[in-house]
């Protein structure tokens, strides 16, 4: 891994900047106002984030608009993903395959089986086969050739708290 990347992620200020830019594009002065920092300080941090490939800068005359390159952050996190290999007969379902993977817990609910946790982490999971999201369940998708299955836990990245008031 690149030292620029770790340097970029080592600053609480730069992490706040990435969090802000992951939600919306902003120009440098707007980002400075949002974080209560000076333009020169933000510009220095932007240069570090840009060198690490974590943000994209688009210039419109003298205005520089910044956006988080979320795909590069995803790639970074994927480097830490646990990887294993299993052998199954042709035509096995993904669910049958997952049952052979250590740490995958499956539970039956009303004659249907669901993956409820991986390595003890409960949550909602989605899957991809060879980089594509199939349009079927893990029970119904049959593996016909050597494939890579990515099993991803949905983690709330953005949360919204909504207070609902009933009109009088």
NORJO-V581203 format. One record per residue. SS is DSSP state (2 for helix, 1 for strand, 0 for the rest). PSI is psi as a letter, one per 40 degrees, with the letter a starting at -180 (999 if undefined). NEAR is the number of other C-alpha atoms within 12 Angstrom. Layout:
ss->{SS SS}
psi->{PSI PSI}
near->{NEAR NEAR}
This chain:
ss->{0 0 2 2 2 2 2 2 2 0 0 2 2 2 2 2 2 2 2 2 2 2 2 0 0 1 1 2 2 2 2 2 2 2 2 0 0 0 2 2 2 2 2 2 2 2 2 2 2 2 2 0 0 0 1 1 1 1 1 1 0 0 1 1 1 1 1 1 0 2 2 2 2 2 2 2 2 2 0 0 0 0 0 0 0 0 0 0 0 0 0 1 1 2 2 2 2 2 2 0 0 0 0 1 1 1 1 1 1 0 0 1 1 1 1 1 1 1 0 0 1 1 0 0 1 1 1 1 1 0 0 1 0 0 0 0 0 0 0 0 0 1 1 0 0 0 0 0 1 1 1 1 1 0 0 0 0 0 0 0 0 0 0 0 0 0 0 0}
psi->{i h d d d d d d e e h d d d d d d d d d e d d i i i i d d d d d d d e f i i d d d d d d d d d d d d d e f e i h h h h g b e h h h i i h g d d d d d d d d d d e h h h i h i h i i h e i i d d d d d d e h h e h h h i h h f e i i i h e i h f e h i a h i i i i h f e i h i f i i d d e h h h e i h i h h h h h h h h h d h i h h h h h h h i 999}
near->{12 12 14 19 26 20 23 29 28 17 18 14 27 34 26 26 41 37 27 28 31 24 19 21 24 31 29 35 24 24 34 27 18 21 24 16 21 17 20 15 21 31 26 20 34 39 25 29 37 29 22 28 29 36 36 29 26 18 14 10 7 11 14 24 24 35 30 33 26 22 16 21 25 16 16 20 15 15 12 11 14 16 14 16 16 19 20 22 15 16 19 24 24 37 32 27 30 32 26 19 25 18 18 24 23 26 17 12 10 7 8 14 20 27 35 24 24 24 16 13 17 20 20 17 22 24 26 22 26 15 13 15 18 20 13 17 21 31 24 17 23 24 26 15 16 17 22 22 30 25 32 25 21 15 13 10 13 12 8 7 6 6 6 6 6 5 4 3}
